[in-house]
Amino acid sequence: MRHIITLAVIAICALQVQAIVVNNTAGKLSEQITDMNVTDLTVTGTMNAEDFYFISGNLHELTMLDIAAVSVEPCSSAKRHYLRHSFAAGEIPVCAFADMKLASVVLPSSATVIDEGAFAGCSQLTSVTFPTELDIIGNYAFAGCTSLTAMTLPASVTAVGDGAFMRCSSLESLKVQSPGQLQTLGEAALMDCPLLTDIVLGNGLLATGERLLAGSGVTALDLTTSTKLAKLGDWMMVQTPVTSAKLPASMTSMGSGAFLYAKDLTSLTMGDKVSEFGDYAMAGTGLTGSIELNGLTKLGDYALYNASSLSEVTLSASTTWLGDSAMAGMTGLEALSCRATQVPDLGENVWAGVDQQSIPLTVPASSVDLYKEAEQWKEFFFEEQPSWLRGDVNNDGEVNIADINLLIDIILGGQADEATMRRADVNQDGEVGIADINAVVDIILTPSSHAPATVNTDDMLRLDDLAIMPGEERSVAIKLENADAYSALQFDVILPQGLTLINDGVAVGASAKGHTSEARDIDAVTTRTVVYSMRKRQFDGEGNAVITLTVSADATLETDGLITLSNIVLSGDDNKAYYAADYTARVTNNTGIEDLTANMDRVWAEGHNLCIETRNICNARLVAINGEARQVTLDEGVNRYMLEPGFYVVVVNNKSYKIVIK
């Protein structure tokens, strides 16, 4: 008798685990299955929503379901209480398997949508095989699946709905297969997953919903591969143990409370495009040291409230608004910088609880008085502002080509002390780069900028006398005669009446290969040119042109005019400025060589000195721009006369020379 009972028990157990395979026609599954205690079911053929609801409503002992070979057809007659009745092809219906005992599911290869709550509350579910063409995982689709430990979503998924995996208390890992097309993660999609530490969301992510990872176990948040993500969702990392966060350079906005009271967060890396920080965005974080908000426009209410371990904050030049109590309670603050020239507007009690009187505030020198008069701002301690001239990187009192050379050195990795680095940030954007070179070039090429005329080198720029007829164009080679090596220079060229520099008529010559030249008109007759090399290549000094000017003549060309090179500054590896003497060349509208060489007198300027060289004793007439004139006697050789700055016409041996004394 005992033997018979044992066999019966074995037979019953065998029936309980017996696998059933059904080839179904959509809507007919209820006719195919008569044993409602089936635990392992494989379906082929076709299914629709009515079949899914038959399974969830009747097969309460089902733990293994394989419907990989099923084609999911549309249905408009499914009945599920107050929920939807109509479903499209490829759609796993609303709450299709909610609260079942399922442990393992293989989904149809034809499925593209897992609808709302499809597996919600399946607390024994440990394995889900997704179709490779899955597009959407709906709201709360796997909410409360407390036995899931790892989920790998196919690369085809573009959207994960609100609460899709919330309260999956055993979930440790969620990854999107590479390359990943996931664009949106809904509100609270991964909320309250305390063991979740490993997430890979792919590079297609555009948006994250509110409370996405709130209450999760993520300690190291790295979203740098999500290069299209613009905003971090509100309250995203609330109640997490996050210690470090790396955000993509594409981000422009940090949501409200994104890292609210993330006390363990000590490291935050983000790009320069984050312009808005929502209310409470980083309130109560454990961030230490300094933080630069380089793209900041608006800092929301309480955004840095009680971030008491931060010692230094830098606000960008674009900052316009700091909200109520935005930096209140920052008791560890030791220094504050704001690069905005216009004083940002403030909410109430922005720095409540902060000892502003002991904290130095650094602002643009041109705006110090504005900040000193502005409410709340004026409570800070104002350090002595830098006294250096903007653009004077080498701090020699002048802005010229030597400052560009030093900037290039710094950009190429050269060492510089803190004061030099501050001067090097000419455009005050917090970085030293090509933009600062452009800023210095712009300063040099402005009419108000000039170099002192004190000559401190025998090296010089020169050009040959020019013969040109009205209506003609000629190229003028400016050559460097040098004993020392140089890699950059600037100069003014002053043309006589009737001679014009044609458009784009300044070009680097053979001695300046690899150099960049920029030129700008200073006044009606003067053009200023700078020449520099981003690799600090030296001019070759072989007698070829460093710069070539292309000029044209018209009928007003003076019989004997002068081309003058003035404000000549040279610079080399030592990044110092060397000032060369002015140089003049004769211009004649007669092309006869004998006429050009007949008169060997030369007239030029050296600082405040007028220099006249003649081969015979004679008289010269000096006429100032105000009409005053005087006559001087010249000895053979070089004669020097100190004059007041201005324009002069010098007549020697019946030849006229126009000279500028600076």
Number of C-alpha atoms within 10 A of each C-alpha: 5 6 7 8 10 10 11 11 11 11 11 11 11 11 14 15 15 14 15 14 14 15 15 18 19 20 19 15 22 16 9 12 17 9 12 13 16 21 21 19 20 17 20 17 15 20 26 28 28 22 21 22 21 18 20 18 14 14 19 16 16 21 19 20 21 18 20 20 17 24 20 26 19 16 19 13 14 20 13 16 7 6 10 13 16 13 20 16 17 21 22 26 26 25 23 26 23 23 20 22 20 23 18 18 19 17 20 26 19 19 23 23 21 26 21 24 24 24 26 25 23 22 22 18 24 19 17 17 17 20 20 16 15 24 20 19 26 22 26 26 29 29 27 28 25 22 17 23 18 17 19 15 23 22 20 20 23 18 20 25 21 26 27 28 30 29 24 26 22 18 27 20 17 19 17 20 17 14 13 21 21 26 20 20 25 22 24 27 28 28 28 25 25 22 17 24 18 17 18 18 24 21 21 18 22 19 18 24 23 24 26 28 28 25 23 29 22 24 18 17 18 18 20 19 17 24 17 17 24 21 21 29 25 25 25 29 29 21 20 23 20 22 19 19 20 16 24 24 20 19 23 20 20 26 23 25 27 28 28 25 23 24 19 16 22 17 17 14 13 18 16 15 18 23 21 23 28 24 25 26 30 29 29 24 24 19 24 17 14 16 16 16 24 22 20 24 22 21 27 26 25 30 29 27 26 25 26 21 18 22 18 17 18 20 23 23 24 20 24 17 19 23 20 21 24 29 28 22 22 23 19 17 23 19 19 19 16 22 21 19 18 16 21 19 14 19 14 13 16 22 21 18 14 21 17 21 12 14 18 17 24 21 24 17 15 10 14 19 11 14 23 16 12 14 10 17 20 17 18 20 18 18 12 11 13 13 7 16 14 20 27 23 28 24 16 14 14 21 23 30 32 29 27 33 29 26 30 24 19 17 18 13 8 10 11 14 7 9 13 17 18 16 23 30 21 24 19 16 17 18 16 20 18 14 14 23 25 14 17 24 22 14 18 25 23 13 14 8 13 19 20 13 21 16 18 12 16 13 18 20 23 19 19 14 15 19 17 19 17 15 9 10 17 15 13 18 19 20 22 24 15 17 11 12 16 22 24 29 28 25 25 24 23 25 21 22 18 15 24 19 21 13 8 10 15 21 21 20 19 18 19 24 14 17 21 14 19 17 19 17 16 18 10 10 15 19 20 24 23 23 23 26 20 19 13 19 18 20 26 17 19 12 13 18 24 24 21 19 19 17 19 19 22 17 12 11 20 17 15 17 23 25 23 26 27 30 23 29 28 28 26 22 16 11 22 19 25 21 27 24 23 27 22 25 18 22 24 19 19 16 13 10 9 9 11 18 11 8 14 9 16 17 24 25 25 22 23 19 19 21 18 21 18 19 14 12 11 13 13 19 16 18 17 17 10 9 9 9 13 9 12 11 10 19 15 12 12 14 15 15 12 13 15 12 13 13 15 22 17 22 17 21 13 9 13 20 22 21 24 19 20 20
